[in-house]
Amino acid sequence: GISDGVIVKPGTAMVNIMDDDPATMYVNSSAVGTHNGTSWSNAFTTLQPALDEAGPNDQIWVASGTYIPVKQIDGSDARSACFQMKNDAAIYGGFPNSGSPAWEERDWRINSTVLSGNIGDPNIPFDNCYHVFYHPPELALGGTAVLDGFTVTGGRADGDAGYHAGGGMYNNGSSPTVTNCTFSINSTGSIGGGMYNRESAPTLTDCTFSANTAPEAGGMGNTGSSPVLTGCEFLDNVANAAMGGGMTNDRSSPVLNDCRFLRNSASTKAGALYNTKS
């Protein structure tokens, strides 16, 4: 049971505190302390160390700023750098980047927290990472993997098989929980500029897909998947060689509640949403 007086943070899954010892880790690119993540003053300055250390039911609080992935899936290819979520770990953006903000001071609309695929020289247009988030089947993410309050941008999935879909987030056999996030200006060489789901069922709430591009499914591509979207927007996404500017569904059954599609376009048909074998 829950004792009177216990505060449960929004979006936090209930856990048995007798079995777990959840911790909060802090990330702030401007921190000047010991950088061990134990407090705002000693925050990690990059996100990856917090992801590496996150254990069951831990939370990662991230201050406003821009963070790039450094973990490479292929050690010989710098563009394989990506972030990867974890089961039973929640990542929250939107905290002010000064002082020691409490949970109540978190506001992702004001305190922009950006996860960017622009890992290289900003003057070189094609050296961005393939995926900002890359979730292959072995991760098997479920709903306890939480991302909340971020802008995901700059993924460019134009590589070979495995690196050609889902510039912002690639989910294969993974179904994370994504809330209050914007997927913007991501692209692919195949499908799903903002997000690609294969055999996955992520839950998205109050998310925006804007100005993402792909040959097919500029915003989101689904194959054999059943994502659940509530209060989400698809704005100005482009399928520049085929169909489904906002979304395509192949053998998929998404659930869309109170979602909006506006100014999406496709070179062939279905500027907003295209279904095949669904």
DASUL-V627754 format. One record per helix or strand of 2 or more residues. SS is the DSSP state (a for helix, b for strand). FROM is the first residue (numbers start at 1). TO is the last residue. If there is no record, write none. Layout:
<<SS | FROM | TO> <SS | FROM | TO>>
This chain:
<<b | 24 | 27> <a | 48 | 53> <b | 58 | 63> <b | 65 | 68> <b | 71 | 72> <a | 78 | 80> <b | 81 | 83> <b | 89 | 95> <a | 103 | 105> <b | 113 | 116> <b | 133 | 135> <a | 137 | 139> <b | 145 | 148> <b | 151 | 153> <b | 156 | 157> <b | 169 | 172> <b | 177 | 179> <b | 182 | 184> <b | 187 | 188> <b | 195 | 198> <b | 203 | 205> <b | 208 | 210> <b | 213 | 214> <b | 220 | 223> <b | 228 | 230> <b | 233 | 235> <b | 238 | 239> <b | 247 | 250> <b | 255 | 257> <b | 260 | 262> <b | 265 | 266> <b | 273 | 276>>
